[in-house]
Amino acid sequence: MESSNYKKFQTQNPVIRGLIDRFFDRLMEAVEPLEVSSLLDAGCGEGESLARLGSALPATTAAVDLSPKAVEFTRVRFPEIEVSCHSIDELPFGDDSFDLVLCLEVLEHISNPAPAAAELARVARGQVIVSVPHEPWFRVGSLLRGKYLRTLGNHPEHVNHWNRGSLRKFLERHFEVVSVRGSFPWLIAACRPRH
């Protein structure tokens, strides 16, 4: 698999690896205390979050991604998990289907993320954890690494940009926001759907 997302997790740069490892440590801190029997990874990519959660994954785990190649890769990587090719703004699950819904590093790629947030809220009966790049720090980090210089550090696939306040304001339309924490250069928000 040669996607830029997958390559990010294969980096040999010790600083980037440390930041990614810390992000997943923070994610585990949010997930481990929850007692969940079902989980959806909405926008699973190549399944790195599923791999990192490992033993914290409940028996009923599902994942979706828009990329057929990512879905196939994740199916091979996790044959025991139901993985399907769907957009997160049209999830193929009933209301209140999952105790925990993850949507990690996805919303910055969607030009109109409101329908996706509504779908995440619809299928969740418990917690929703969302992560996005923390701006402007994500862009500054890209510039410091010599990446995306023509766009002043903006990743070419990122069409939305959030800081703590703007992410909270966006999520509060559909969720009760429990917390927004930083894990430089990302934000991790824990929410509950407003049902």
C-alpha positions, -999 to 999 in steps of 0.1 A, spaced: 0 0 0 15 33 -11 -9 59 2 5 90 19 -15 80 50 1 46 52 36 60 45 32 84 74 30 54 98 61 38 82 84 68 87 119 63 101 120 99 113 123 95 151 106 128 159 76 120 137 74 85 151 74 99 186 46 123 178 25 95 162 32 71 191 22 98 216 -10 104 196 -19 67 199 -10 67 236 -35 96 241 -61 77 220 -56 46 242 -60 68 274 -94 79 260 -105 44 249 -93 20 276 -115 33 304 -147 29 283 -166 -3 286 -176 -9 250 -189 -40 233 -190 -25 198 -168 -1 178 -168 16 144 -137 30 129 -152 55 104 -125 64 78 -102 35 88 -76 40 61 -52 11 61 -62 1 97 -34 17 117 -58 27 145 -72 -8 147 -37 -22 149 -27 3 176 -58 -4 197 -51 -41 195 -65 -58 227 -87 -28 234 -109 -37 203 -142 -52 213 -155 -84 197 -179 -65 175 -157 -41 155 -165 -26 121 -146 -3 98 -154 18 67 -133 38 43 -140 55 10 -109 40 -7 -114 5 -21 -76 -1 -19 -75 9 18 -105 -13 25 -89 -43 8 -57 -37 27 -75 -35 60 -95 -66 52 -63 -86 46 -47 -71 78 -78 -78 99 -99 -107 85 -119 -109 116 -133 -74 113 -162 -63 91 -146 -37 67 -165 -21 39 -162 7 13 -186 35 23 -185 72 27 -189 84 64 -217 107 54 -238 76 44 -229 49 69 -246 15 63 -255 10 100 -287 15 120 -292 42 146 -273 37 179 -253 8 165 -220 13 183 -208 20 218 -178 38 204 -172 55 171 -138 67 160 -132 92 132 -95 99 132 -78 122 107 -108 123 84 -129 155 87 -101 177 75 -104 159 41 -142 166 36 -153 199 21 -187 197 39 -181 177 71 -215 185 87 -233 155 71 -205 132 82 -208 145 118 -245 139 117 -240 103 106 -214 97 133 -239 110 159 -267 88 144 -248 55 146 -233 61 180 -250 52 212 -220 60 234 -188 79 228 -175 94 196 -138 103 194 -127 126 166 -92 137 158 -80 164 134 -48 183 127 -43 212 152 -38 244 131 -17 263 126 7 240 143 2 211 118 11 234 90 41 249 109 54 213 114 50 206 77 70 237 68 97 228 93 101 195 76 102 212 42 68 198 32 41 216 11 61 248 8 40 262 -21 9 260 1 26 272 33 26 238 49 -10 229 41 -14 193 31 -30 192 -4 -58 170 8 -67 192 38 -97 214 30 -107 221 66 -86 236 94 -94 236 131 -81 249 164 -95 240 198 -123 266 196 -134 260 161 -134 222 165 -155 224 196 -180 249 179 -183 225 149 -189 194 170 -214 211 194 -239 211 166 -243 174 169 -226 163 201 -221 171 237 -184 177 237 -168 161 267 -132 172 261 -108 185 234 -72 175 242 -41 182 223 -15 157 212 8 179 191 2 184 162 -33 169 165 -65 175 185 -85 147 200 -122 154 209 -143 130 230 -181 136 225 -215 121 231 -243 123 206 -272 145 214 -301 120 211 
